[in-house]
Amino acid sequence: LILDTMNSEGGSITNVDHPVHMGDDDEEQLKEQEATESGATPAPPPSKSTNNLTTPTSISFEFVDHFSLKQPSSTIRSRGVTTRIYDVDNNQLQLEQHSEIFQQGGDNDNKHTKNEVKVVTKMKLMGGNNPGLVFLRICYALVALLVAGFTFVFISNVIVMQTMEIPRNFGAAAGASLNVPVLVANILSLPLLIYSMSSLMIFCVIFVGDVWRGHIVLSLLLPARVPRVYLDWYSFILYMLIPMLILCVAAFAGANNTKEITGMACWLCMLISFLIFCALAFYNEVKLCLDLTRCGQNSNLTNFELLKKAVLTTLTQRYCGVEERYFLVKRGGRGELTRSILNDNQPIRKHRSLFCRLKLLSCNPFFLPVNPPARRLSIQELQETVPIVTKQSWSLDKVCCGLRNGLAEFAVNGPDALEERQRKSGIICSILVINLGCLVSCAFLYSAGTFTSAGAIVIVYMLILILIGFPCALSAYRTYQAMTLPQADDEDDNEEPVFQTWTSYTVTKPKEWYCWSRLLVALVLFFLCPAISLFASNLPKAGVLFLFTSIFSAARLNLDAASILREHASPISDMNFCENKSSQRQMISRARAAQVIAKITNSTLYFIAILGFGFMGSYFVYTSGSSAGSGEDFTTQSMRASIRFVDDFFYPPQNNSVLYPSCKLTNNFELPGLENTYAMDYNFLAGIAYETTDVSTYLLDKWFGQTNFSIEEEDFVAQWRRDSGNSLQQVSFKLFSFPSLPGVGILSIRGTETPMDRLFNSQIYLGSVLTQVVRAFMPF
């Protein structure tokens, strides 16, 4: 929210939507502006009248809507009171403004009378929800959450299905041979597949939140010429009218599964809405990149030339070398955009990563130095939404859950500066959370049976601490440094708040041929090879899915609107998206760009989604590798101890004892030709399924007390697998025949025993388990 103050004499006290540079002559005006923003009443400008009486000065305030509001405000004027109405996240913010005139001083002759004009602004926050609206939004959000849950189940099954091909192509399964090209292609397909599935999951999260908030993001993604009333009718018809009509038709038709039919209709309608949302989001991503590239370029460029330029700009910003510089600043009229840097514009400290140092080497033929270094705006700076952390707004969970240096400005001087105990608490809690996370990860892996030895657990703990914990600890330490006030060489008033923040600068840029070469290598390795291998492996469904998702993911990876804005070194507010249009249209266009850049293309949830699905894929790859490395197949016995017999065990006969019903089997379970069929025989044959052929032959003769009483038909089972096309099915079973009982056979199916079994159990049961988890969160 930005206040513009204009007086009637032609002078101005302005805070406009562009940086303002004031000279020495404007010092008095700047003091008036600062007094106005701090809540004090500015002194009226001198009157040009020649009489001794001072007339009231007419002052008007103009509220300028910032695009972070997502939608323009409304204005109501009544009896001298101007009310601005803002709808924010199902709540309503009202700003009421009116002016009051007071007379001060004066003598008996009524001379030297001073009139003071006081502008009063009252801010009120009102809950815009009512019980009916809350209930309706909850129903919509639950159905949207159901769509997101089934999408998560689908994504998990896709990742497991792809990792299942790794052991088969490695030759770990019986009847399969080593296929190195397809194996490598399957492994290379995982990065792009995981990113594709993560993007789909992020779209689900954004869609669920947007349904709860009343389709604010969807209204921005739609063309500006589509009225909001059409979107409301679209929601009513798709979410309520169609499902309720289907409910009435099913009920009057006498259907026994009316609830199931209605639930399926709600799910299908929400799924259609989600697919429309995804299509609009992708379209706006591409369109925004083309529009930003067109700014400052020749308007005669074709769309293909603009697309090529946008891809090159994205790759250049991705591979450039970045240096971090820490500054002490004082905020100007527009916050971080007009801040003044202390210490003679010199940074407090600098930081360059190892890769940045390598890129700066003079012998590096791939990069060129940037002199002078160019400012690189962060996502928050592009949106002009850098938060300020004071001792009142600070909290421990914010520091531990993402309030990192660079994403906020920390007050280190003044009455609201952070306290020492707050700074120390942040770094201590961050270190404890990092170690606790590493310990919980090791405990989970140990309980899952992945690592059982103490040495392996210690190694895994150290790896997690180095790869994940150390970067997080380093970020926490830099945040702690940003909260500490160094010595500032500043002659201004020490009571004025001082903030410490960091700014990124581009110090190197890659050469154009290097960007295109890396793009070509990535497309060949991570797109073409996996796509060809999937179709060559007789997996057309997986190939089509990978081809479809990867095309959109590759486009989203190489078209980043934030990178194009960084190339312009301009925030979103400086971009003119629609010329000769009203300020309201400009505000909506900028709000759309901000939502696409911050929420869709560069969402902070990508790290969590990629980490989660990446861990899932890595776990199955590790399980496949351990199974393949141990040479386990259908006939291999694991490290479990074999069945042992006790020679001197004896049950003495008991007279008049009661026999348990399970001791002897009857009905269809008794073996023909035998007087008694004991349950222990079946239990023993079930355990034999876990043994190798040599061991099972010895145990069968030992158990029944005679040679070849029961025979394992290994060759017959192998021939049946080949003839029926089940040689690659990961199911292990044994068939036992009895020569003394022709036509009698017992099939014993092995359960989970090897890592390969656990891997394929995941494929079989993961979908049903996750579906039950999703079902547990649904009230219907």
MOZI-V483545 format. One record per residue. N is the residue number from 1. SS is DSSP state (h for helix, s for strand, l for the rest). PSI is psi in degrees with one decimal (none if undefined). D_FIRST is the distance of its C-alpha to the first C-alpha in Angstrom with 1 decimal. Layout:
n;ss;psi;d_first
N;SS;PSI;D_FIRST
N;SS;PSI;D_FIRST
This chain:
n;ss;psi;d_first
1;l;125.5;0.0
2;s;132.5;3.8
3;s;131.5;6.8
4;s;124.9;10.1
5;s;124.4;13.2
6;s;135.3;16.6
7;s;166.2;19.9
8;l;-13.3;23.0
9;l;3.4;25.3
10;l;-17.8;23.8
11;l;163.2;22.2
12;s;144.6;18.5
13;s;97.7;15.9
14;l;150.8;13.4
15;l;82.3;10.6
16;l;178.3;11.0
17;l;25.8;10.5
18;l;155.0;13.9
19;l;138.7;15.6
20;l;126.5;17.0
21;l;118.3;20.5
22;l;140.1;21.8
23;l;-169.3;25.5
24;h;-31.2;27.5
25;h;-18.3;27.4
26;h;14.1;23.7
27;h;-43.7;24.1
28;h;-38.4;24.0
29;h;-38.7;20.8
30;h;-38.1;19.1
31;h;-38.7;20.3
32;h;-39.1;18.8
33;h;-45.0;15.4
34;h;-37.4;15.7
35;h;-39.2;17.1
36;h;-44.6;14.2
37;h;-28.0;11.7
38;l;-5.1;14.4
39;l;-10.3;14.8
40;l;160.8;17.9
41;l;119.7;18.9
42;l;145.7;19.4
43;l;137.4;22.9
44;l;149.1;23.5
45;l;156.3;25.0
46;l;138.5;28.7
47;l;143.1;30.3
48;l;1.6;32.6
49;l;149.0;34.9
50;l;-11.6;38.5
51;l;173.1;39.1
52;l;-10.7;38.7
53;l;139.9;36.2
54;l;121.0;32.5
55;l;153.3;30.7
56;l;143.6;27.2
57;l;130.7;24.4
58;l;120.8;22.1
59;s;132.5;18.4
60;s;142.3;15.8
61;s;138.2;12.0
62;s;125.3;10.1
63;s;121.5;6.7
64;s;123.6;6.2
65;l;123.6;5.9
66;l;148.7;6.0
67;h;-12.2;9.5
68;h;-14.5;9.3
69;h;-16.7;8.8
70;l;-24.8;12.3
71;l;147.3;12.6
72;l;158.2;11.3
73;l;174.3;10.7
74;s;152.0;13.5
75;s;133.3;14.2
76;s;128.3;17.2
77;s;127.2;18.8
78;s;120.3;21.7
79;l;47.5;23.8
80;l;2.9;21.3
81;s;126.2;18.5
82;s;124.5;15.4
83;s;125.2;13.9
84;s;132.3;11.0
85;s;125.7;12.0
86;s;126.3;10.5
87;s;112.6;13.4
88;s;113.9;12.8
89;l;56.5;16.2
90;l;9.0;18.5
91;s;165.7;16.5
92;s;128.7;14.7
93;s;125.2;11.7
94;s;129.7;12.3
95;s;111.4;10.6
96;s;128.5;13.7
97;s;130.3;14.0
98;s;163.4;17.4
99;s;149.0;19.3
100;s;141.4;22.6
101;s;129.1;25.4
102;s;141.6;27.7
103;s;132.3;31.0
104;s;145.1;32.1
105;l;-161.3;35.5
106;l;148.9;38.2
107;l;-167.9;42.0
108;l;-30.1;44.8
109;l;6.3;44.7
110;l;31.1;41.0
111;l;159.5;40.2
112;l;36.9;37.3
113;l;132.4;35.1
114;s;129.2;31.4
115;s;122.9;28.7
116;s;127.0;25.5
117;s;119.8;22.4
118;s;121.5;20.1
119;s;120.4;16.7
120;s;127.4;16.0
121;s;120.9;12.9
122;s;132.6;13.9
123;s;130.0;12.1
124;s;135.7;14.4
125;s;123.1;14.8
126;s;141.5;17.7
127;s;118.7;19.8
128;l;2.5;20.0
129;l;147.9;23.3
130;l;163.5;26.8
131;h;-38.9;30.1
132;h;-43.0;31.0
133;h;-40.9;27.8
134;h;-43.4;27.9
135;h;-42.1;31.6
136;h;-43.9;31.0
137;h;-36.3;28.3
138;h;-43.3;30.5
139;h;-46.3;33.4
140;h;-45.2;31.5
141;h;-35.4;30.2
142;h;-40.8;33.7
143;h;-40.2;35.2
144;h;-37.6;32.7
145;h;-33.6;33.5
146;h;-41.7;37.1
147;h;-42.7;36.6
148;h;-37.0;34.8
149;h;-45.4;37.7
150;h;-29.2;40.4
151;h;-40.2;38.6
152;h;-40.7;38.8
153;h;-43.9;42.5
154;h;-44.0;43.0
155;h;-44.0;41.4
156;h;-41.4;43.4
157;h;-34.8;46.6
158;h;-43.8;45.9
159;h;-43.1;45.5
160;h;-41.4;48.7
161;h;-39.8;50.6
162;h;-39.6;49.9
163;h;-22.1;50.9
164;h;-24.3;54.1
165;h;-16.6;55.3
166;h;-50.8;55.5
167;h;-31.1;58.5
168;h;-45.2;60.3
169;h;-16.0;60.0
170;h;-14.6;61.0
171;l;16.2;64.2
172;l;-27.4;63.7
173;l;149.4;64.5
174;l;133.0;68.1
175;l;-5.6;69.2
176;l;151.1;66.3
177;l;160.1;66.7
178;l;126.9;64.5
179;l;90.6;62.4
180;h;-48.0;60.6
181;h;-45.1;58.7
182;h;-35.6;57.3
183;h;-46.8;56.6
184;h;-40.1;54.5
185;h;-38.1;52.7
186;h;-40.5;51.8
187;h;-39.9;50.4
188;h;-20.2;48.4
189;h;-16.8;46.9
190;h;-42.8;45.2
191;h;-50.3;42.2
192;h;-34.2;41.0
193;h;-41.8;41.9
194;h;-40.4;39.9
195;h;-38.7;36.9
196;h;-46.4;37.4
197;h;-34.5;37.7
198;h;-40.9;34.7
199;h;-41.9;32.6
200;h;-38.7;33.9
201;h;-37.9;33.2
202;h;-40.1;29.5
203;h;-38.7;29.2
204;h;-45.3;30.7
205;h;-45.2;28.2
206;h;-38.6;25.2
207;h;-42.8;27.0
208;h;-46.2;27.8
209;h;-35.7;24.2
210;h;-35.8;23.1
211;h;-40.1;25.9
212;h;-35.2;24.8
213;h;0.6;21.2
214;l;31.2;22.5
215;l;44.1;22.7
216;h;-45.5;19.0
217;h;-41.3;20.1
218;h;-37.2;23.3
219;h;-31.2;21.5
220;h;-31.8;19.7
221;h;-24.7;23.1
222;l;155.9;24.8
223;l;150.9;25.2
224;l;-24.8;22.7
225;l;-7.6;25.7
226;l;115.9;26.3
227;l;154.1;24.9
228;h;-28.6;23.4
229;h;-32.3;26.3
230;h;-39.7;28.7
231;h;-36.9;27.0
232;h;-40.8;27.4
233;h;-36.3;31.0
234;h;-44.2;31.5
235;h;-41.7;30.4
236;h;-45.7;32.6
237;h;-44.8;35.6
238;h;-34.8;35.5
239;h;-25.1;34.6
240;h;-50.8;36.4
241;h;-51.5;38.7
242;h;-48.8;40.7
243;h;-38.6;41.3
244;h;-37.2;42.2
245;h;-40.7;44.7
246;h;-37.5;46.2
247;h;-45.1;46.6
248;h;-42.8;48.4
249;h;-43.9;50.6
250;h;-38.3;51.6
251;h;-45.3;52.3
252;h;-23.9;54.4
253;l;-6.2;56.2
254;l;28.0;57.3
255;l;140.6;55.8
256;l;-20.5;56.3
257;l;52.9;53.1
258;h;-42.5;50.6
259;h;-39.8;48.0
260;h;-40.9;48.4
261;h;-43.1;48.2
262;h;-41.8;45.0
263;h;-40.2;43.4
264;h;-36.8;44.4
265;h;-43.4;42.9
266;h;-42.4;39.5
267;h;-42.1;39.6
268;h;-40.9;40.6
269;h;-41.8;37.9
270;h;-34.5;35.2
271;h;-40.7;36.8
272;h;-43.5;36.7
273;h;-37.9;33.0
274;h;-41.4;32.5
275;h;-38.6;34.5
276;h;-40.6;32.5
277;h;-44.2;29.3
278;h;-42.2;30.9
279;h;-42.4;32.2
280;h;-38.6;28.8
281;h;-44.9;27.2
282;h;-41.5;30.0
283;h;-43.7;29.9
284;h;-30.9;26.2
285;h;-49.2;26.8
286;h;-44.0;29.7
287;h;-40.0;28.1
288;h;-39.6;24.9
289;h;-41.2;27.3
290;h;-39.6;29.3
291;h;-42.3;26.4
292;h;-35.0;25.1
293;h;-33.3;28.7
294;h;-26.2;29.3
295;l;122.8;26.6
296;l;-3.1;28.8
297;l;172.1;32.0
298;l;125.7;34.7
299;l;-12.9;33.8
300;l;0.9;37.4
301;l;141.2;37.2
302;l;167.7;38.3
303;h;-34.4;36.4
304;h;-41.5;38.9
305;h;-38.1;38.3
306;h;-41.0;34.5
307;h;-41.6;35.1
308;h;-42.5;37.4
309;h;-39.7;35.0
310;h;-42.7;32.2
311;h;-43.6;34.7
312;h;-40.6;35.9
313;h;-41.2;32.4
314;h;-45.1;31.7
315;h;-38.0;35.0
316;h;-45.0;34.6
317;h;-28.8;31.4
318;h;-38.4;32.9
319;h;-1.1;36.1
320;l;158.4;34.9
321;s;131.8;35.3
322;s;134.0;32.3
323;s;136.5;32.3
324;s;133.2;29.9
325;s;133.5;29.2
326;s;130.4;27.9
327;s;152.2;26.2
328;s;128.0;25.2
329;s;157.6;22.0
330;s;133.4;19.8
331;s;143.2;16.2
332;s;-159.9;15.3
333;l;-30.8;12.5
334;l;30.7;10.8
335;s;-129.3;12.1
336;s;-17.2;14.8
337;s;-20.2;15.1
338;s;30.1;16.3
339;s;154.2;18.0
340;s;129.9;21.5
341;s;130.5;24.3
342;l;-177.9;26.9
343;l;42.0;30.6
344;l;40.7;31.1
345;l;20.2;28.9
346;l;136.8;31.3
347;l;151.9;30.4
348;l;-42.8;31.7
349;s;162.5;33.3
350;s;155.8;33.6
351;s;128.9;34.4
352;s;132.9;36.2
353;l;169.3;37.5
354;h;-41.1;41.1
355;h;-37.1;40.4
356;h;-38.9;38.4
357;h;-38.0;41.4
358;h;-36.1;43.8
359;h;-23.2;41.8
360;l;-5.3;42.1
361;l;140.1;45.8
362;l;-25.1;47.6
363;l;1.4;50.1
364;l;115.4;47.4
365;l;-2.6;48.0
366;l;-16.7;45.0
367;s;153.3;42.1
368;s;140.2;41.4
369;s;151.3;39.6
370;s;112.8;36.4
371;s;121.4;36.7
372;s;163.0;34.4
373;s;140.4;32.4
374;s;141.7;29.3
375;s;134.8;25.8
376;s;109.1;25.1
377;l;140.0;21.5
378;l;173.6;21.0
379;h;-39.1;19.4
380;h;-38.3;16.4
381;h;-34.1;16.2
382;h;-33.9;16.6
383;h;-8.3;13.5
384;l;42.6;11.6
385;l;46.9;11.5
386;l;117.5;14.0
387;s;156.5;14.1
388;s;129.5;15.4
389;s;118.6;18.6
390;l;-179.0;19.9
391;l;-22.3;22.9
392;l;-36.2;21.1
393;l;-8.1;19.2
394;l;143.4;22.4
395;l;153.3;24.8
396;h;-39.5;28.1
397;h;-31.3;27.5
398;h;-41.0;24.3
399;h;-40.2;26.3
400;h;-17.9;29.2
401;l;34.0;27.4
402;l;-0.9;25.4
403;l;74.8;23.3
404;l;160.2;25.0
405;l;132.5;24.8
406;l;-26.5;22.8
407;l;1.4;20.3
408;s;162.7;18.7
409;s;133.5;18.8
410;s;126.9;21.1
411;s;116.4;21.2
412;l;3.2;24.8
413;l;155.3;24.9
414;l;179.2;23.8
415;l;-24.8;23.9
416;l;23.5;21.8
417;l;154.7;23.7
418;l;144.2;25.3
419;l;161.1;28.8
420;h;-38.5;32.0
421;h;-30.6;32.8
422;h;-41.6;29.5
423;h;-45.0;30.2
424;h;-37.9;33.8
425;h;-37.0;33.1
426;h;-47.1;30.8
427;h;-37.3;33.5
428;h;-45.8;36.3
429;h;-37.9;34.7
430;h;-42.7;33.9
431;h;-41.2;37.5
432;h;-42.1;38.8
433;h;-38.2;36.7
434;h;-48.6;37.9
435;h;-37.2;41.6
436;h;-39.4;41.3
437;h;-41.9;39.9
438;h;-40.3;42.8
439;h;-40.2;45.3
440;h;-38.3;44.1
441;h;-43.3;44.4
442;h;-39.3;47.9
443;h;-38.6;48.8
444;h;-44.3;47.7
445;h;-35.5;49.8
446;h;-42.8;52.7
447;h;-29.3;52.6
448;l;-6.3;52.5
449;l;10.4;55.6
450;l;-45.2;54.2
451;l;129.7;55.2
452;l;-25.1;57.8
453;l;153.6;59.2
454;h;-38.4;57.8
455;h;-41.4;57.8
456;h;-38.5;55.8
457;h;-42.3;53.2
458;h;-41.7;52.9
459;h;-44.2;52.6
460;h;-40.3;49.9
461;h;-44.5;48.0
462;h;-37.9;48.2
463;h;-44.9;47.1
464;h;-38.7;44.0
465;h;-38.6;43.2
466;h;-44.9;43.6
467;h;-35.3;41.9
468;h;-46.1;38.9
469;h;-41.6;39.0
470;h;-45.6;39.4
471;h;-38.5;36.3
472;h;-39.5;34.3
473;h;-38.4;35.9
474;h;-40.5;35.2
475;h;-39.8;31.5
476;h;-37.5;31.5
477;h;-39.5;33.4
478;h;-34.6;31.0
479;h;-39.7;28.2
480;h;-40.6;30.4
481;h;-37.5;30.9
482;h;-18.8;27.2
483;l;-6.8;27.0
484;l;135.5;29.8
485;l;113.7;29.4
486;l;179.4;31.9
487;l;125.0;33.2
488;l;130.7;30.9
489;l;81.9;32.4
490;l;132.6;30.0
491;l;2.3;31.0
492;l;-177.0;27.7
493;l;126.6;27.0
494;l;-14.8;27.6
495;l;-14.6;25.3
496;l;134.3;22.2
497;l;139.2;20.8
498;l;137.1;22.2
499;s;147.6;21.2
500;s;130.6;23.6
501;s;168.1;22.7
502;s;154.1;24.7
503;s;138.7;24.4
504;s;142.3;26.6
505;s;138.8;28.9
506;s;120.0;31.2
507;s;-20.7;34.7
508;s;152.2;36.9
509;s;140.3;36.8
510;s;155.0;39.4
511;l;156.4;41.8
512;h;-43.0;41.5
513;h;-29.4;44.8
514;h;-40.5;43.9
515;h;-46.8;40.8
516;h;-33.8;42.8
517;h;-43.7;45.7
518;h;-36.8;43.6
519;h;-42.1;42.1
520;h;-43.6;45.7
521;h;-42.1;47.0
522;h;-40.6;44.3
523;h;-38.8;44.9
524;h;-46.3;48.6
525;h;-45.1;48.6
526;h;-2.7;45.8
527;h;-58.4;46.0
528;h;-50.2;49.3
529;h;-48.4;51.7
530;h;-40.1;50.3
531;h;-43.1;50.1
532;h;-40.3;53.7
533;h;-36.0;55.0
534;h;-42.7;53.6
535;h;-34.1;55.4
536;h;-22.8;58.5
537;l;15.4;58.6
538;l;40.4;59.0
539;l;68.5;55.4
540;h;-35.8;54.2
541;h;-45.8;51.6
542;h;-36.0;50.0
543;h;-43.8;50.3
544;h;-42.0;48.5
545;h;-46.0;45.7
546;h;-41.3;45.3
547;h;-42.0;45.5
548;h;-48.8;42.9
549;h;-34.1;40.3
550;h;-32.3;40.9
551;h;-46.9;40.4
552;h;-38.2;36.8
553;h;-39.3;36.2
554;h;-38.8;37.7
555;h;-41.4;35.4
556;h;-32.2;32.3
557;h;-34.4;33.5
558;l;10.3;34.1
559;l;99.3;31.1
560;l;113.6;27.9
561;h;-31.3;24.9
562;h;-38.4;23.4
563;h;-37.6;26.6
564;h;-38.3;26.4
565;h;-38.3;22.9
566;h;-34.9;24.4
567;h;-36.8;27.2
568;h;-15.7;25.0
569;l;41.4;23.2
570;l;142.0;19.9
571;l;174.6;16.6
572;h;-33.3;15.7
573;h;-19.8;13.3
574;h;-5.4;16.5
575;l;133.2;18.7
576;l;98.9;19.7
577;l;-30.8;20.8
578;l;109.1;21.9
579;l;151.2;23.1
580;l;34.3;23.3
581;l;164.7;20.9
582;l;162.2;18.1
583;h;-29.7;14.5
584;h;-41.8;14.2
585;h;-38.4;17.1
586;h;-41.0;15.6
587;h;-41.4;12.5
588;h;-40.5;15.0
589;h;-41.7;17.3
590;h;-36.4;14.9
591;h;-39.0;14.0
592;h;-43.9;17.7
593;h;-40.3;18.4
594;h;-40.8;16.2
595;h;-41.1;18.0
596;h;-43.5;21.3
597;h;-49.2;21.0
598;h;-37.3;19.6
599;h;-32.1;21.1
600;h;-56.2;24.2
601;h;-42.5;25.6
602;l;43.7;24.6
603;l;140.9;24.2
604;l;-13.2;24.9
605;h;-10.2;27.5
606;h;-39.7;29.8
607;h;-42.7;31.3
608;h;-44.1;32.2
609;h;-46.4;33.6
610;h;-39.2;35.6
611;h;-43.3;36.9
612;h;-51.3;38.0
613;h;-31.6;39.7
614;h;-39.7;41.0
615;h;-39.7;42.6
616;h;-47.7;44.1
617;h;-39.0;45.6
618;h;-37.4;46.8
619;h;-43.6;48.5
620;h;-33.6;50.5
621;h;-41.0;51.3
622;h;-42.5;52.7
623;h;-41.0;54.6
624;h;-43.0;56.1
625;h;-40.9;57.0
626;h;-35.2;58.7
627;h;-42.9;60.6
628;h;-36.6;61.6
629;h;-28.9;62.5
630;l;-5.6;64.8
631;l;23.2;66.7
632;l;135.6;66.2
633;l;-154.0;67.2
634;l;-25.4;68.9
635;l;7.8;72.0
636;l;136.0;70.7
637;l;139.4;70.9
638;l;-170.3;68.1
639;l;3.2;68.6
640;l;142.3;69.3
641;l;145.2;72.8
642;l;167.7;75.4
643;l;132.0;77.2
644;l;142.9;80.0
645;l;146.0;83.0
646;l;119.0;84.7
647;l;-36.7;88.4
648;l;17.8;89.6
649;l;133.8;87.4
650;l;133.5;89.4
651;l;113.4;88.9
652;l;141.8;92.1
653;l;141.3;93.2
654;l;129.4;92.7
655;l;143.2;95.0
656;l;32.3;93.6
657;l;156.7;90.0
658;l;127.0;87.2
659;l;134.2;85.8
660;l;143.6;82.0
661;l;-26.6;81.1
662;l;-3.8;79.3
663;l;-42.8;82.2
664;s;133.8;83.9
665;l;146.1;82.1
666;l;-166.2;83.3
667;h;-129.1;82.5
668;h;-3.2;81.0
669;h;-7.9;80.4
670;l;142.9;84.1
671;l;130.4;85.7
672;l;140.1;88.7
673;l;-10.0;92.0
674;l;146.9;91.1
675;l;-42.9;92.3
676;l;142.3;89.1
677;l;115.5;85.6
678;s;145.3;83.7
679;h;-29.3;79.9
680;h;-28.1;80.2
681;h;-42.7;81.3
682;h;-41.2;78.1
683;h;-40.4;76.1
684;h;-44.1;78.0
685;h;-29.8;77.5
686;h;-37.8;73.7
687;h;-28.9;73.7
688;h;-23.1;75.8
689;l;-19.4;73.0
690;l;0.0;71.3
691;l;161.5;74.3
692;l;171.3;75.7
693;h;-42.5;78.8
694;h;-43.9;81.2
695;h;-41.3;80.0
696;h;-36.4;79.9
697;h;-43.3;83.6
698;h;-42.0;84.8
699;h;-33.8;83.0
700;h;-44.9;84.2
701;h;-37.4;87.9
702;h;-38.5;87.4
703;h;-47.4;85.7
704;h;-6.6;88.2
705;l;8.8;91.2
706;l;154.2;92.6
707;l;137.2;92.0
708;l;29.7;90.1
709;l;-36.5;89.8
710;l;137.7;86.2
711;s;135.8;85.0
712;s;121.7;81.5
713;l;70.7;81.4
714;h;-46.6;79.2
715;h;-38.9;80.6
716;h;-42.0;80.4
717;h;-42.1;76.7
718;h;-41.3;75.9
719;h;-38.4;77.9
720;h;-38.1;76.1
721;h;-43.5;72.7
722;h;-41.8;73.7
723;h;-33.4;75.2
724;h;-3.3;72.4
725;l;24.1;69.6
726;l;23.8;68.2
727;l;-22.6;68.9
728;l;2.0;65.3
729;l;128.7;64.2
730;l;60.6;63.2
731;l;125.2;65.3
732;l;126.7;68.3
733;s;160.0;71.3
734;s;144.8;75.0
735;s;123.3;77.9
736;s;128.3;80.9
737;s;163.5;84.3
738;l;107.7;87.5
739;l;-32.6;90.8
740;l;-10.5;92.7
741;l;80.1;90.4
742;l;139.3;90.2
743;l;2.9;87.1
744;l;130.3;85.1
745;s;148.1;81.9
746;s;126.0;79.0
747;s;122.7;75.6
748;s;117.3;73.6
749;s;128.0;69.9
750;l;143.5;68.2
751;l;-153.4;64.9
752;l;122.5;62.2
753;l;-41.0;64.0
754;l;165.0;62.6
755;h;-32.3;59.2
756;h;-38.7;59.8
757;h;-42.6;60.2
758;h;-36.6;57.0
759;h;-45.0;55.2
760;h;-23.4;56.6
761;h;-37.2;56.0
762;h;-40.8;52.3
763;h;-36.9;52.6
764;h;-44.7;54.5
765;h;-10.7;52.7
766;h;-43.4;49.1
767;h;-45.2;48.1
768;h;-37.6;49.6
769;h;-48.1;48.3
770;h;-33.4;44.7
771;h;-40.2;45.1
772;h;-35.3;46.3
773;h;-44.5;43.4
774;h;-41.1;41.0
775;h;-32.9;43.2
776;h;-26.1;42.9
777;l;-5.7;39.2
778;l;136.2;39.6
779;l;-2.0;40.6
780;l;none;42.8
